[in-house]
Amino acid sequence: MSNKRLLKVLCAAEAAGELDEPTTSKRRYWVHPLNSDREKNNNFLEFYGNIRKHPEKFFEYYRMSVRSFDELLAKIRQHLTKEVTNMRNPLSPEVRLTVTIRYLSTGTCFKAMQFDFNIGKSTVAQIVKETCQICWTVLQPTEMSPPTTEQWLDIAEHFYTSTNFPNCLGSIDGKHIRCKNPQNSGSYFFNYKKYYSIILMAVVDSNLSFVCIDVGAFGRESDSNVFKQCPFGKKLYANQLNIPEPKCLPNTDDSPQPYVFVADEAFALHKNLLRPYPGRGLTNTRRIFNYRLSRARRTVECAFGVLSNKWRVLHTPLLVEPDFADDIIKACCILHNFVRKRDGYNFEDMDTSYLVDGLSNRGPGVRSQGIEVRDSYAEYFMGPGSVPFQYNKI
């Protein structure tokens, strides 16, 4: 077990007093009298049937269309269906999915949700955790699968159409997700922004969809170190991402250039990973390159904004243990892809079975190769790849 996972296990074991975690104290009731007449009242069934008749309200409540919700429910229904016992009837898949989506879309605490659904606080926590894990397990192979060479080419084509940056395969950045500091974790989760966080590292395409994510790094770590240690970064530096062969840039017929990812100054330069020129007093060539790279890189910032505004649990500190927080973040990301592909509204880690651990780190000379590639792109943007300046009269 890695040091990161070991610390999380230890933190979870010590977190018996977490605000949103079910406690191990002796239960006074098996089912609280306040919730005992839940089936008799049928409040949820009445509400669920009525809101489906109003698609705009349904989208506002569930953050997705009726058609998308039905498709999602059909995919995970068998995993959410529980066995009927002599003790009590289980909650329906519709209730379980609704509870989870409302938690992700509002960020309210489990204690408040128990009164909305007449379900115990510990049951709400268990439902959310299980459903988040199921959503990731079921949807990841189709909604965030490892891209093939043909898919990389398609991503690059759309990137060039939307940002005028050729041979671009994605934008990379990290986002700090606020969390409650686990007990006995020291300063591992305390970041340079002066709050506790878990890092979401993401690769995003031009449609603001996540190509790959890595979740769970400590907030104290830098984006560059997180990327180098995550499975996607290891695969990139080992040339094992099925990246297409170098191709001539548009309007040129010589000097093929490699396909690249774009990132900010926090990341190390590589032949397949470009960052801006540092410093002040830059030449026009370098300033224009930085501007064009920024236009392509902003897609990941926009994706983080859309993700957080749609699933507002990411706007509030996650008051759960670290492993539970990882499940929540991964569920938000995979649901983001699922809904965006079907509804298109602008409102780690990836299943790493295909990503091999223990890959060698960056080899010698990759930084010098990255400098050459960056200089070639900068000269291209001043020549065949230049974009005419358009002046709009007011």
C-alpha positions as CSV (number, residue, x, y, z in Angstrom):
1,M,0.0,0.0,0.0
2,S,1.4,3.4,-0.9
3,N,2.2,6.0,1.8
4,K,-0.6,8.2,0.6
5,R,-3.2,5.4,0.8
6,L,-1.8,4.2,4.2
7,L,-2.1,7.7,5.7
8,K,-5.7,7.9,4.4
9,V,-6.6,4.6,6.0
10,L,-5.1,5.7,9.3
11,C,-6.9,9.0,9.1
12,A,-10.2,7.3,8.4
13,A,-9.7,5.0,11.4
14,E,-9.2,8.0,13.7
15,A,-12.1,10.0,12.2
16,A,-14.9,8.5,14.4
17,G,-16.1,12.0,15.2
18,E,-16.5,13.2,11.6
19,L,-19.6,15.5,11.2
20,D,-21.0,13.6,8.2
21,E,-19.9,10.1,9.0
22,P,-22.1,7.5,10.6
23,T,-21.1,6.8,14.2
24,T,-20.5,3.5,15.8
25,S,-22.5,4.3,19.0
26,K,-25.3,2.0,20.0
27,R,-28.5,2.8,18.1
28,R,-31.5,3.8,20.0
29,Y,-33.9,2.9,17.2
30,W,-33.6,0.5,14.2
31,V,-35.9,2.8,12.3
32,H,-36.7,6.2,13.9
33,P,-40.5,6.7,14.6
34,L,-40.2,9.9,12.4
35,N,-39.3,7.7,9.4
36,S,-41.4,4.7,10.2
37,D,-44.4,5.9,8.1
38,R,-42.3,6.7,5.0
39,E,-43.8,4.0,2.8
40,K,-47.3,4.8,4.0
41,N,-47.1,8.5,3.0
42,N,-45.4,7.9,-0.3
43,N,-44.2,11.5,-0.4
44,F,-41.3,10.7,-2.7
45,L,-43.3,8.7,-5.2
46,E,-45.8,11.6,-5.4
47,F,-43.1,14.2,-5.8
48,Y,-41.1,12.0,-8.3
49,G,-44.2,11.5,-10.5
50,N,-45.2,15.2,-10.5
51,I,-41.7,16.6,-11.3
52,R,-41.3,14.3,-14.3
53,K,-44.2,16.1,-15.9
54,H,-42.3,19.4,-15.9
55,P,-38.9,18.9,-17.7
56,E,-37.5,22.3,-16.9
57,K,-38.1,21.8,-13.2
58,F,-36.8,18.3,-13.4
59,F,-33.5,19.6,-15.0
60,E,-33.2,22.2,-12.3
61,Y,-33.7,19.6,-9.5
62,Y,-31.7,16.7,-10.9
63,R,-29.1,18.7,-13.0
64,M,-30.0,16.6,-16.1
65,S,-32.8,16.0,-18.4
66,V,-35.5,13.3,-17.9
67,R,-34.0,11.3,-20.7
68,S,-30.5,11.4,-19.3
69,F,-31.7,10.5,-15.8
70,D,-33.7,7.5,-17.1
71,E,-30.6,6.3,-19.1
72,L,-28.4,6.7,-16.0
73,L,-30.9,4.9,-13.8
74,A,-31.1,2.0,-16.4
75,K,-27.3,1.6,-16.4
76,I,-27.0,1.4,-12.6
77,R,-30.4,0.1,-11.5
78,Q,-29.3,-3.5,-10.9
79,H,-26.4,-2.3,-8.7
80,L,-28.7,-0.1,-6.7
81,T,-31.4,-2.7,-6.2
82,K,-31.3,-4.3,-2.7
83,E,-32.7,-7.6,-1.7
84,V,-36.1,-7.6,0.1
85,T,-35.9,-9.0,3.7
86,N,-38.4,-9.8,6.4
87,M,-37.2,-6.9,8.5
88,R,-38.1,-4.0,6.1
89,N,-38.5,-3.1,2.4
90,P,-35.3,-1.6,0.9
91,L,-35.2,1.9,-0.6
92,S,-35.9,1.9,-4.4
93,P,-33.1,2.7,-6.9
94,E,-35.0,6.0,-7.7
95,V,-34.7,7.1,-4.1
96,R,-31.0,6.2,-3.8
97,L,-30.0,8.0,-7.0
98,T,-32.1,11.0,-6.1
99,V,-30.5,11.3,-2.7
100,T,-27.0,11.1,-4.2
101,I,-27.7,13.6,-6.9
102,R,-29.3,16.1,-4.5
103,Y,-26.2,15.8,-2.2
104,L,-23.8,16.3,-5.1
105,S,-25.8,19.2,-6.6
106,T,-26.4,21.1,-3.3
107,G,-23.6,20.2,-1.0
108,T,-25.9,20.1,2.0
109,C,-24.9,17.9,4.9
110,F,-26.3,14.4,5.6
111,K,-28.0,15.6,8.8
112,A,-30.2,18.0,6.8
113,M,-31.0,15.5,4.1
114,Q,-32.5,13.0,6.5
115,F,-35.5,15.3,7.0
116,D,-36.0,15.8,3.2
117,F,-36.2,12.1,2.5
118,N,-37.3,10.6,5.9
119,I,-34.1,8.6,6.0
120,G,-31.6,8.3,8.8
121,K,-28.4,10.3,8.6
122,S,-26.2,7.2,8.6
123,T,-28.3,5.7,5.8
124,V,-28.0,8.8,3.7
125,A,-24.2,8.7,4.1
126,Q,-24.1,5.0,3.1
127,I,-26.4,5.6,0.1
128,V,-24.3,8.5,-1.2
129,K,-21.0,6.6,-0.8
130,E,-22.3,3.4,-2.5
131,T,-24.0,5.2,-5.3
132,C,-20.9,7.4,-6.0
133,Q,-18.8,4.3,-6.3
134,I,-21.3,2.6,-8.6
135,C,-21.6,5.6,-10.9
136,W,-17.8,5.7,-11.3
137,T,-17.4,1.9,-11.8
138,V,-20.3,1.6,-14.3
139,L,-19.8,4.9,-16.3
140,Q,-16.0,5.2,-16.4
141,P,-15.4,2.6,-19.1
142,T,-17.7,4.4,-21.6
143,E,-17.6,8.1,-20.4
144,M,-13.9,8.4,-19.6
145,S,-12.2,5.5,-21.3
146,P,-8.5,5.7,-22.3
147,P,-8.3,7.5,-25.7
148,T,-7.1,5.6,-28.8
149,T,-4.9,7.2,-31.5
150,E,-8.0,8.0,-33.6
151,Q,-9.7,9.6,-30.6
152,W,-6.6,11.7,-29.9
153,L,-6.7,12.9,-33.5
154,D,-10.4,13.9,-33.1
155,I,-9.6,15.8,-29.9
156,A,-6.8,17.7,-31.7
157,E,-9.0,18.6,-34.6
158,H,-11.7,20.1,-32.3
159,F,-9.0,21.9,-30.3
160,Y,-7.7,23.6,-33.4
161,T,-11.2,24.5,-34.5
162,S,-12.1,26.2,-31.2
163,T,-8.7,27.6,-30.0
164,N,-6.5,27.9,-33.2
165,F,-3.8,25.8,-31.4
166,P,-2.8,22.9,-33.7
167,N,-1.7,19.4,-32.7
168,C,-3.2,20.0,-29.2
169,L,-4.5,16.9,-27.3
170,G,-5.8,18.5,-24.1
171,S,-5.3,21.1,-21.4
172,I,-3.9,20.0,-18.0
173,D,-4.3,21.6,-14.6
174,G,-5.0,20.8,-10.9
175,K,-7.9,22.0,-8.7
176,H,-7.9,22.1,-4.9
177,I,-11.1,20.6,-3.5
178,R,-11.8,21.8,0.0
179,C,-12.0,19.1,2.7
180,K,-12.1,18.8,6.5
181,N,-8.6,18.1,7.9
182,P,-8.6,14.4,9.0
183,Q,-7.4,13.8,12.5
184,N,-3.7,13.1,13.0
185,S,-2.9,14.0,9.4
186,G,-0.6,16.9,10.3
187,S,-0.1,19.4,7.4
188,Y,-0.4,16.9,4.6
189,F,-3.7,18.4,3.4
190,F,-2.9,22.1,4.1
191,N,-2.1,23.9,0.8
192,Y,-0.4,27.1,-0.1
193,K,-3.8,28.8,-0.3
194,K,-4.1,28.3,3.5
195,Y,-6.9,25.7,3.6
196,Y,-7.2,22.0,3.6
197,S,-7.7,20.3,0.3
198,I,-7.5,17.2,-2.0
199,I,-6.1,17.7,-5.5
200,L,-8.1,16.9,-8.6
201,M,-5.6,16.6,-11.5
202,A,-7.4,16.7,-14.9
203,V,-6.8,16.5,-18.6
204,V,-9.7,18.3,-20.5
205,D,-10.6,18.4,-24.2
206,S,-12.0,21.4,-26.1
207,N,-15.6,20.4,-25.2
208,L,-14.8,20.9,-21.5
209,S,-15.1,17.1,-20.9
210,F,-12.6,15.2,-18.8
211,V,-10.3,13.0,-20.7
212,C,-8.5,11.7,-17.6
213,I,-8.5,12.5,-13.9
214,D,-6.4,11.7,-10.9
215,V,-7.9,12.2,-7.4
216,G,-6.6,12.0,-3.9
217,A,-3.2,13.8,-3.8
218,F,-2.5,15.8,-0.7
219,G,-3.2,19.5,-0.8
220,R,0.4,20.4,0.2
221,E,1.8,18.8,-3.0
222,S,2.6,20.9,-6.1
223,D,0.7,20.4,-9.4
224,S,4.0,19.4,-11.1
225,N,4.8,16.7,-8.6
226,V,1.2,15.4,-8.6
227,F,1.2,15.1,-12.4
228,K,4.6,13.3,-12.5
229,Q,3.4,10.8,-9.9
230,C,-0.1,10.2,-11.3
231,P,-0.6,7.3,-13.8
232,F,-1.3,9.6,-16.7
233,G,1.9,11.6,-16.2
234,K,3.9,8.4,-16.0
235,K,2.4,7.1,-19.2
236,L,3.1,10.4,-20.9
237,Y,6.8,10.5,-19.9
238,A,7.1,6.8,-20.9
239,N,5.6,7.5,-24.4
240,Q,2.8,5.0,-23.7
241,L,-0.4,7.1,-24.4
242,N,-1.0,6.1,-28.0
243,I,-0.2,9.7,-29.0
244,P,-0.2,10.1,-32.8
245,E,3.0,10.6,-34.8
246,P,4.3,14.1,-35.4
247,K,2.4,16.0,-38.1
248,C,3.0,19.1,-40.1
249,L,1.2,22.1,-38.7
250,P,-1.6,23.7,-40.9
251,N,-0.3,25.8,-43.9
252,T,3.1,24.1,-43.7
253,D,4.6,21.1,-45.5
254,D,7.9,20.6,-43.7
255,S,9.2,20.1,-40.1
256,P,6.5,17.9,-38.5
257,Q,5.7,18.8,-34.9
258,P,4.7,16.5,-32.1
259,Y,1.2,16.5,-30.6
260,V,1.2,18.3,-27.3
261,F,-0.7,19.0,-24.1
262,V,-0.8,22.6,-22.7
263,A,-0.4,23.6,-19.1
264,D,0.6,26.6,-17.0
265,E,4.0,27.5,-15.4
266,A,3.7,25.0,-12.6
267,F,4.4,22.1,-15.0
268,A,7.7,20.9,-16.3
269,L,8.5,21.4,-20.0
270,H,8.4,18.3,-22.2
271,K,8.3,17.6,-25.9
272,N,4.6,16.6,-25.5
273,L,3.8,19.1,-22.8
274,L,4.1,22.9,-23.4
275,R,4.1,25.6,-20.8
276,P,4.4,29.4,-21.3
277,Y,7.7,31.3,-21.6
278,P,8.6,32.6,-18.1
279,G,9.7,36.0,-17.1
280,R,9.1,39.6,-18.1
281,G,10.4,41.6,-21.1
282,L,9.4,38.9,-23.5
283,T,9.8,39.3,-27.3
284,N,6.7,39.7,-29.4
285,T,7.2,36.1,-30.6
286,R,7.2,34.7,-27.0
287,R,4.3,36.9,-25.9
288,I,2.1,35.8,-28.8
289,F,3.0,32.2,-28.0
290,N,2.0,32.7,-24.4
291,Y,-1.3,34.3,-25.5
292,R,-2.1,31.4,-27.9
293,L,-1.3,28.8,-25.3
294,S,-3.4,30.6,-22.8
295,R,-6.4,30.5,-25.2
296,A,-6.0,26.7,-25.4
297,R,-5.3,26.2,-21.7
298,R,-8.3,28.1,-20.4
299,T,-10.5,25.1,-21.4
300,V,-9.5,23.3,-18.2
301,E,-10.3,26.3,-16.1
302,C,-13.7,26.6,-17.7
303,A,-14.3,22.8,-17.2
304,F,-13.5,23.2,-13.4
305,G,-15.9,26.1,-13.3
306,V,-18.7,24.2,-15.0
307,L,-18.1,21.2,-12.8
308,S,-18.3,23.2,-9.6
309,N,-21.3,25.2,-10.5
310,K,-23.3,22.1,-11.6
311,W,-22.2,19.9,-8.7
312,R,-22.1,22.4,-5.9
313,V,-20.8,20.0,-3.3
314,L,-17.4,21.0,-4.6
315,H,-18.1,24.6,-3.5
316,T,-18.2,23.5,0.2
317,P,-15.7,21.6,2.3
318,L,-16.2,17.9,2.1
319,L,-16.9,16.8,5.7
320,V,-16.1,13.2,5.1
321,E,-13.0,10.9,5.3
322,P,-10.5,11.2,2.5
323,D,-11.4,8.0,0.6
324,F,-15.1,9.0,0.7
325,A,-14.1,12.4,-0.6
326,D,-12.3,10.8,-3.5
327,D,-15.5,8.9,-4.4
328,I,-17.5,12.1,-4.4
329,I,-15.1,13.9,-6.6
330,K,-14.8,11.0,-9.1
331,A,-18.6,10.7,-9.2
332,C,-19.0,14.5,-10.0
333,C,-16.4,14.2,-12.8
334,I,-18.0,11.2,-14.5
335,L,-21.5,12.6,-14.2
336,H,-20.2,15.9,-15.7
337,N,-19.0,13.9,-18.8
338,F,-22.2,11.9,-18.9
339,V,-24.6,14.9,-18.7
340,R,-22.5,17.1,-21.0
341,K,-22.4,14.5,-23.8
342,R,-26.2,14.1,-23.7
343,D,-27.6,17.5,-22.6
344,G,-24.7,19.8,-23.5
345,Y,-25.5,22.5,-20.9
346,N,-22.7,24.7,-19.7
347,F,-23.6,24.9,-16.2
348,E,-7.0,8.8,-9.5
349,D,-8.0,8.5,-10.3
350,M,-9.3,7.1,-13.5
351,D,-9.7,3.4,-13.4
352,T,-6.0,2.9,-13.7
353,S,-6.0,-0.8,-14.7
354,Y,-4.6,0.2,-18.1
355,L,-2.1,2.6,-16.5
356,V,1.1,0.8,-15.4
357,D,2.7,1.8,-12.1
358,G,6.5,1.9,-11.7
359,L,7.2,3.5,-15.1
360,S,10.5,5.3,-15.5
361,N,10.4,9.0,-15.0
362,R,11.5,11.6,-17.6
363,G,14.6,10.6,-19.5
364,P,17.6,12.8,-20.2
365,G,17.2,15.6,-22.7
366,V,13.4,15.8,-22.6
367,R,13.5,19.4,-21.4
368,S,15.8,20.5,-24.3
369,Q,13.4,18.7,-26.7
370,G,10.5,20.6,-25.1
371,I,12.4,23.9,-25.6
372,E,12.8,23.1,-29.3
373,V,9.2,22.2,-29.7
374,R,8.0,25.3,-27.9
375,D,10.3,27.6,-30.1
376,S,9.0,25.9,-33.2
377,Y,5.4,26.6,-32.2
378,A,6.3,30.2,-31.3
379,E,7.8,30.8,-34.8
380,Y,4.8,29.1,-36.4
381,F,2.4,31.5,-34.7
382,M,4.3,34.4,-36.0
383,G,4.2,33.0,-39.6
384,P,1.9,30.5,-41.2
385,G,-0.2,30.1,-38.0
386,S,-0.8,33.7,-37.3
387,V,-4.3,34.9,-36.8
388,P,-5.3,38.3,-38.3
389,F,-6.1,41.0,-35.7
390,Q,-9.7,42.1,-36.0
391,Y,-10.7,45.5,-34.9
392,N,-14.3,46.0,-34.0
393,K,-15.7,49.6,-34.1
394,I,-17.9,50.6,-31.2
